[in-house]
Amino acid sequence: MAAALVVLLAGCGTDGGSSGGTVVLAKAAGWRDALSTDESMGAYFAVVEVAYDEATARAAWGDAVPTGLAERDGEPRDVGRYGDLGDVDFEHQVLVVYSSGQSGACPGWPADFDLEGATVEITEGRHVPGDGCTDDYNAYRVVLAVDRARLPAESQLPTEQVLVDGRELTVLVAAYPAR
């Protein structure tokens, strides 16, 4: 499974940071602990967990963002804090924990989310150096603030109707916590 994911990841080549409707707040190594120990999660390219209210978002932040992360800015290529939970406007935004994998040489992140009918469309950002990507798999998670209109209502979850960079991949979008 991991080898198939790496092949998919190595083919990605978009550069760019977060869009106006999607803001990266933190990036950490590995999937969220509860997901990484759940064998059923290994079937997914990515798991998108959505915290719709502030109390749930605080729990998600505590579970997904390790203490002591370095403060960073710019493209979320490296593990670190790019923002804070206080940056989320819960009237207009939700907190998202996105768990997936990346090539060790080509760091990635979810750069944008959009909702087209019932389908969640994810656009990945990726830094691709001139000498290309390695085909190793490195699990990671990103915590983001996303405009509410870019994701399904909580009553419409869970869903696997997801496109990643225009491809149908096995992605779970669920209310936090997914498991």
Backbone bond lengths (Angstrom), bond angles and torsions (degrees), N, CA, C in turn:
res aa  C-N    CA-C-N  psi(-1)  N-CA   C-N-CA  omega(-1)  CA-C   N-CA-C  phi
1 M - - - 1.447 - - 1.523 110.89 -
2 A 1.327 117.56 -47.31 1.453 120.99 -178.50 1.525 110.61 -61.22
3 A 1.338 117.98 -39.51 1.458 120.60 179.71 1.517 110.87 -62.02
4 A 1.333 117.59 -39.85 1.461 120.57 178.31 1.508 111.03 -64.76
5 L 1.317 117.09 -37.97 1.462 120.31 178.42 1.518 111.33 -66.19
6 V 1.325 116.37 -39.97 1.454 120.06 -179.97 1.520 110.70 -63.84
7 V 1.324 117.69 -40.71 1.454 120.81 177.76 1.524 109.42 -59.55
8 L 1.324 117.07 -44.73 1.460 120.67 177.85 1.516 111.20 -62.96
9 L 1.324 116.80 -42.94 1.450 120.58 -178.63 1.511 111.80 -67.12
10 A 1.299 117.29 -38.80 1.455 120.49 -178.18 1.519 111.51 -64.25
11 G 1.315 117.29 -25.55 1.452 120.96 -179.99 1.507 113.55 -79.91
12 C 1.314 117.82 -11.92 1.461 120.48 -178.52 1.515 108.99 -76.79
13 G 1.320 116.05 144.32 1.448 117.45 -178.63 1.501 114.01 -147.49
14 T 1.314 119.73 25.91 1.445 119.95 179.38 1.510 110.01 -87.61
15 D 1.289 115.67 141.97 1.448 121.75 173.12 1.511 107.93 -108.60
16 G 1.297 117.04 159.86 1.459 120.76 173.68 1.500 111.62 133.38
17 G 1.330 114.06 154.10 1.459 120.94 179.22 1.507 110.63 -90.52
18 S 1.298 115.06 -158.71 1.447 121.36 -177.87 1.516 111.14 -76.49
19 S 1.334 115.30 151.22 1.459 120.37 177.62 1.516 109.40 -84.33
20 G 1.316 117.06 177.29 1.451 121.95 179.37 1.506 113.36 -62.74
21 G 1.339 119.32 -28.51 1.452 122.69 -179.04 1.509 113.93 -93.81
22 T 1.321 117.27 -3.30 1.458 123.05 -178.16 1.524 108.03 -137.92
23 V 1.335 116.87 120.46 1.461 121.07 -176.42 1.528 109.22 -125.85
24 V 1.326 116.78 122.07 1.466 121.48 177.71 1.527 108.41 -74.96
25 L 1.342 115.34 128.78 1.457 121.50 178.87 1.528 112.27 -105.31
26 A 1.338 117.23 -32.10 1.465 120.71 -178.93 1.525 109.75 -160.42
27 K 1.339 115.04 152.80 1.459 122.14 174.88 1.522 107.06 -135.47
28 A 1.337 116.16 134.38 1.464 121.05 -178.97 1.530 109.61 -137.67
29 A 1.313 115.52 158.22 1.468 121.26 177.91 1.525 109.66 -75.30
30 G 1.329 115.77 142.92 1.459 121.91 175.83 1.514 112.85 79.84
31 W 1.332 114.93 162.55 1.460 121.01 173.32 1.520 107.94 -77.00
32 R 1.308 117.13 162.92 1.462 121.28 175.22 1.524 107.47 -55.32
33 D 1.336 117.52 138.80 1.470 122.08 -171.96 1.520 114.03 -48.87
34 A 1.334 118.35 -46.67 1.464 120.28 -178.33 1.523 112.15 -63.57
35 L 1.320 117.29 -29.67 1.468 120.49 178.08 1.523 111.21 -78.75
36 S 1.324 116.92 -39.56 1.467 119.87 -175.90 1.523 112.17 -67.84
37 T 1.322 117.68 -21.70 1.467 120.04 178.87 1.529 112.40 -96.28
38 D 1.334 117.66 -3.67 1.465 122.67 179.57 1.525 108.10 -94.74
39 E 1.328 117.06 105.38 1.469 121.47 -175.03 1.519 112.86 -58.52
40 S 1.322 119.17 -28.89 1.464 120.99 -179.64 1.525 111.74 -65.84
41 M 1.322 117.99 -20.87 1.466 121.12 -179.40 1.529 111.63 -74.46
42 G 1.316 117.94 -17.99 1.457 121.20 179.80 1.518 113.83 -64.44
43 A 1.320 117.21 -13.84 1.469 121.28 179.41 1.523 111.99 -80.40
44 Y 1.329 117.32 -9.89 1.464 120.54 -174.65 1.520 112.61 -100.93
45 F 1.337 115.43 141.26 1.465 122.02 170.55 1.524 108.64 -66.37
46 A 1.335 115.19 -39.54 1.465 121.00 179.52 1.520 109.12 -153.49
47 V 1.331 115.04 155.89 1.450 122.32 172.24 1.520 106.76 -124.28
48 V 1.335 115.46 127.34 1.464 122.88 -179.80 1.522 106.54 -112.57
49 E 1.324 116.18 113.62 1.462 121.24 179.93 1.526 108.43 -108.24
50 V 1.336 116.08 127.49 1.459 121.40 -173.64 1.526 109.89 -112.31
51 A 1.329 116.01 123.82 1.463 122.37 175.46 1.529 107.13 -102.78
52 Y 1.330 115.92 111.30 1.466 121.25 -172.75 1.526 114.06 -85.47
53 D 1.329 117.66 -19.64 1.464 119.16 -178.71 1.525 109.54 -126.56
54 E 1.318 115.60 165.45 1.461 120.48 -173.90 1.524 112.58 -64.77
55 A 1.323 118.49 -40.41 1.469 120.52 -179.48 1.527 110.87 -62.71
56 T 1.325 117.19 -44.19 1.468 120.84 178.39 1.524 110.23 -66.86
57 A 1.324 116.47 -37.69 1.463 120.63 178.44 1.529 111.40 -63.07
58 R 1.313 116.74 -38.97 1.478 119.92 177.65 1.535 110.45 -62.71
59 A 1.331 116.62 -41.92 1.470 120.39 177.14 1.529 110.22 -63.99
60 A 1.332 117.01 -44.14 1.466 121.25 179.28 1.525 110.77 -62.09
61 W 1.324 116.56 -43.84 1.473 121.08 179.07 1.528 109.40 -60.45
62 G 1.313 116.87 -46.43 1.462 120.99 -179.67 1.519 112.79 -62.74
63 D 1.325 116.90 -34.86 1.468 121.36 179.59 1.523 113.45 -79.04
64 A 1.333 116.94 -29.08 1.467 120.13 -169.92 1.529 114.87 -105.22
65 V 1.325 117.60 -21.84 1.473 120.08 -174.88 1.529 109.37 -109.86
66 P 1.323 116.90 107.29 1.466 119.86 179.23 1.537 111.34 -66.41
67 T 1.310 116.20 149.12 1.461 119.36 175.11 1.526 108.90 -71.36
68 G 1.299 115.42 152.88 1.456 120.64 175.79 1.519 115.80 84.19
69 L 1.345 118.32 9.95 1.465 119.00 176.88 1.529 109.96 -67.61
70 A 1.309 116.46 141.14 1.464 121.47 178.33 1.527 110.41 -66.61
71 E 1.328 116.51 143.39 1.462 121.64 174.47 1.531 107.72 -73.58
72 R 1.322 116.77 132.51 1.470 121.58 -178.87 1.518 109.93 -137.62
73 D 1.329 114.88 167.04 1.461 120.89 171.24 1.518 108.07 -144.02
74 G 1.317 116.68 173.56 1.462 121.12 -178.17 1.513 111.72 84.48
75 E 1.333 115.76 -159.05 1.463 121.13 179.21 1.521 109.63 -62.10
76 P 1.330 117.39 137.91 1.466 120.26 -178.81 1.527 113.00 -80.21
77 R 1.323 115.34 60.95 1.467 120.56 178.92 1.526 111.20 -75.44
78 D 1.316 115.64 -34.42 1.460 120.89 -172.94 1.521 111.42 -110.72
79 V 1.322 114.47 157.44 1.454 120.79 173.65 1.523 108.00 -60.75
80 G 1.326 116.61 135.40 1.458 120.12 178.35 1.515 112.02 163.17
81 R 1.333 114.75 177.88 1.467 121.45 176.78 1.517 108.55 -101.34
82 Y 1.317 115.08 123.21 1.457 122.86 -179.03 1.527 111.03 -106.74
83 G 1.317 116.51 -4.45 1.449 123.48 -179.28 1.517 108.31 -172.03
84 D 1.329 115.67 -161.06 1.449 120.42 -175.49 1.518 109.73 -145.51
85 L 1.302 116.75 158.74 1.458 121.57 177.31 1.526 110.59 -56.94
86 G 1.311 117.54 -32.29 1.461 122.05 177.86 1.519 113.52 -64.63
87 D 1.331 117.80 -14.01 1.470 122.37 178.60 1.530 112.37 -79.15
88 V 1.342 117.73 -10.50 1.460 121.70 -176.06 1.529 110.00 -85.60
89 D 1.327 116.22 126.07 1.465 123.40 174.94 1.526 106.96 -94.96
90 F 1.332 116.95 94.78 1.466 120.70 -171.84 1.524 113.90 -65.66
91 E 1.304 117.86 -14.09 1.463 119.34 174.97 1.523 110.28 -70.28
92 H 1.333 116.92 -34.70 1.462 121.61 -175.40 1.528 114.16 -116.02
93 Q 1.337 117.18 -12.88 1.456 120.77 -174.43 1.532 111.28 -128.06
94 V 1.331 114.96 162.29 1.455 123.43 171.06 1.524 107.51 -122.09
95 L 1.319 116.47 161.52 1.459 121.21 174.32 1.521 107.49 -97.30
96 V 1.323 117.35 133.89 1.459 122.91 -178.80 1.524 109.21 -122.19
97 V 1.333 115.89 134.42 1.465 121.63 169.67 1.522 105.79 -109.18
98 Y 1.333 116.18 116.03 1.469 123.67 -177.04 1.522 107.62 -109.80
99 S 1.337 117.27 119.23 1.468 121.79 179.29 1.521 108.84 -115.07
100 S 1.339 116.66 130.61 1.465 121.28 -179.86 1.520 108.49 -159.19
101 G 1.322 116.94 -150.45 1.457 122.03 179.12 1.514 110.78 -144.46
102 Q 1.320 115.26 161.47 1.460 121.49 -177.92 1.521 109.92 -146.86
103 S 1.304 115.46 160.12 1.458 121.84 172.27 1.529 107.76 -71.39
104 G 1.315 116.95 144.69 1.461 119.97 177.89 1.513 113.26 -62.86
105 A 1.328 117.64 -28.09 1.458 121.04 -179.15 1.530 113.17 -94.19
106 C 1.335 117.30 -13.55 1.469 121.52 -176.16 1.525 110.26 -128.54
107 P 1.326 117.31 79.07 1.458 118.99 -177.91 1.522 111.85 -61.09
108 G 1.339 115.42 142.63 1.454 121.06 -178.59 1.512 111.92 -129.39
109 W 1.317 114.88 172.67 1.455 122.85 178.82 1.520 108.44 -168.35
110 P 1.327 118.08 156.78 1.467 119.68 173.06 1.525 108.42 -76.28
111 A 1.312 116.88 118.04 1.463 121.02 -176.60 1.520 112.39 -92.62
112 D 1.339 117.00 -25.04 1.457 119.16 -178.28 1.524 110.06 -158.70
113 F 1.307 115.21 149.20 1.458 123.78 172.85 1.510 107.10 -123.67
114 D 1.315 117.26 145.80 1.454 121.35 174.40 1.520 107.56 -148.66
115 L 1.301 115.63 159.13 1.456 121.54 -179.47 1.513 107.65 -121.51
116 E 1.321 115.87 118.40 1.460 123.11 178.82 1.514 107.21 -117.00
117 G 1.330 116.83 97.73 1.464 120.34 -172.46 1.508 108.63 66.69
118 A 1.335 116.66 -122.18 1.465 121.17 178.00 1.528 112.13 -97.72
119 T 1.324 117.26 1.85 1.469 121.72 -176.11 1.521 111.63 -97.38
120 V 1.325 115.54 128.08 1.460 121.73 174.15 1.524 107.26 -85.46
121 E 1.314 116.21 127.45 1.469 121.16 177.77 1.520 108.54 -111.53
122 I 1.331 115.13 123.50 1.460 121.61 -179.91 1.523 108.06 -112.22
123 T 1.309 115.54 130.97 1.463 121.35 173.86 1.516 106.78 -109.55
124 E 1.321 116.32 124.81 1.458 120.28 179.71 1.520 110.85 -92.97
125 G 1.305 115.07 143.18 1.452 121.74 168.09 1.519 106.82 -96.82
126 R 1.287 116.97 149.21 1.448 119.73 -178.82 1.521 108.37 -154.92
127 H 1.305 115.65 136.20 1.461 121.07 173.17 1.524 106.92 -94.84
128 V 1.330 116.21 119.00 1.459 120.89 -179.79 1.530 108.05 -117.52
129 P 1.343 117.26 108.52 1.463 119.96 178.77 1.524 111.14 -70.02
130 G 1.295 116.42 164.60 1.464 122.05 -177.38 1.511 114.47 -58.44
131 D 1.330 118.19 -28.43 1.461 119.85 -178.43 1.523 112.98 -91.78
132 G 1.343 118.13 9.12 1.456 122.33 173.45 1.511 114.43 85.46
133 C 1.318 113.83 -176.57 1.466 122.24 -174.34 1.521 111.10 -101.48
134 T 1.308 115.47 149.02 1.459 120.68 172.27 1.528 108.03 -86.10
135 D 1.322 116.74 160.40 1.463 118.94 -177.78 1.524 112.48 -103.65
136 D 1.341 115.88 37.94 1.454 120.70 172.23 1.531 108.59 -93.26
137 Y 1.322 116.77 162.50 1.464 121.78 -178.96 1.511 109.04 -117.09
138 N 1.322 115.88 122.93 1.451 122.12 178.95 1.522 108.51 -123.95
139 A 1.322 115.54 110.69 1.459 120.08 179.26 1.524 109.52 -67.54
140 Y 1.333 115.57 143.99 1.459 121.07 176.97 1.522 109.07 -151.47
141 R 1.330 114.97 166.98 1.457 121.21 173.50 1.519 108.33 -137.31
142 V 1.307 114.49 147.70 1.456 121.65 178.55 1.521 107.12 -128.44
143 V 1.318 116.14 137.53 1.454 122.01 175.41 1.527 107.11 -107.64
144 L 1.339 115.00 128.76 1.461 120.40 -173.92 1.522 111.90 -133.11
145 A 1.317 115.56 157.76 1.464 122.68 165.80 1.520 105.25 -102.37
146 V 1.339 116.57 127.52 1.467 121.31 -176.72 1.524 108.32 -129.76
147 D 1.331 116.23 136.79 1.462 120.14 176.28 1.524 109.38 -56.29
148 R 1.327 117.11 134.20 1.466 122.50 -178.12 1.530 112.31 -54.78
149 A 1.317 117.26 -37.74 1.469 121.33 -176.89 1.526 112.59 -67.36
150 R 1.321 117.91 -12.65 1.464 121.72 -177.86 1.527 113.16 -90.70
151 L 1.350 116.41 -1.48 1.464 121.33 -179.64 1.517 109.56 -134.26
152 P 1.343 117.50 157.30 1.468 120.29 179.05 1.531 111.20 -63.74
153 A 1.325 115.80 156.13 1.458 121.14 172.03 1.524 108.25 -64.71
154 E 1.321 116.79 154.27 1.462 120.79 -178.01 1.524 111.67 -56.89
155 S 1.319 117.71 -33.75 1.466 121.66 -179.79 1.530 112.82 -67.38
156 Q 1.338 118.03 -14.53 1.470 122.67 -179.67 1.535 112.51 -97.48
157 L 1.331 116.76 7.29 1.460 121.11 -178.70 1.515 110.11 -108.00
158 P 1.324 118.13 156.09 1.457 128.09 1.01 1.524 111.73 -79.03
159 T 1.318 114.65 159.48 1.463 120.76 176.38 1.522 109.91 -141.69
160 E 1.313 115.01 151.98 1.465 122.10 172.27 1.521 109.76 -120.74
161 Q 1.340 116.76 15.48 1.463 121.19 175.35 1.522 107.60 -83.04
162 V 1.338 115.46 87.56 1.456 121.28 -171.71 1.527 109.81 -140.50
163 L 1.311 115.62 138.85 1.459 122.57 170.15 1.524 107.81 -116.93
164 V 1.329 116.92 135.28 1.465 122.12 175.39 1.513 106.79 -116.08
165 D 1.315 115.97 115.45 1.466 121.47 -175.66 1.526 111.04 49.99
166 G 1.339 115.65 40.33 1.461 121.83 177.09 1.516 115.57 81.95
167 R 1.331 117.64 -1.65 1.471 121.40 -179.12 1.522 110.01 -104.05
168 E 1.324 115.98 141.98 1.463 120.78 174.24 1.519 108.08 -80.24
169 L 1.314 115.85 108.87 1.460 121.56 177.77 1.523 108.12 -120.22
170 T 1.307 117.06 162.25 1.453 120.95 -179.74 1.528 108.25 -82.28
171 V 1.328 115.16 100.56 1.459 122.70 -178.16 1.524 107.58 -128.72
172 L 1.313 116.29 135.92 1.450 121.52 175.57 1.532 109.04 -103.63
173 V 1.324 116.30 127.20 1.460 121.57 171.94 1.532 105.26 -113.38
174 A 1.331 116.62 120.30 1.463 122.05 -174.89 1.517 109.95 -142.85
175 A 1.318 115.98 159.06 1.455 120.50 172.00 1.532 107.91 -67.70
176 Y 1.328 116.01 146.46 1.466 120.80 179.31 1.519 109.44 -72.50
177 P 1.335 118.50 136.97 1.462 129.09 -9.65 1.534 111.08 -84.34
178 A 1.330 115.58 145.01 1.473 120.41 -177.55 1.524 110.82 -65.71
179 R 1.306 119.18 -31.95 1.472 123.32 179.08 1.499 109.10 -146.02
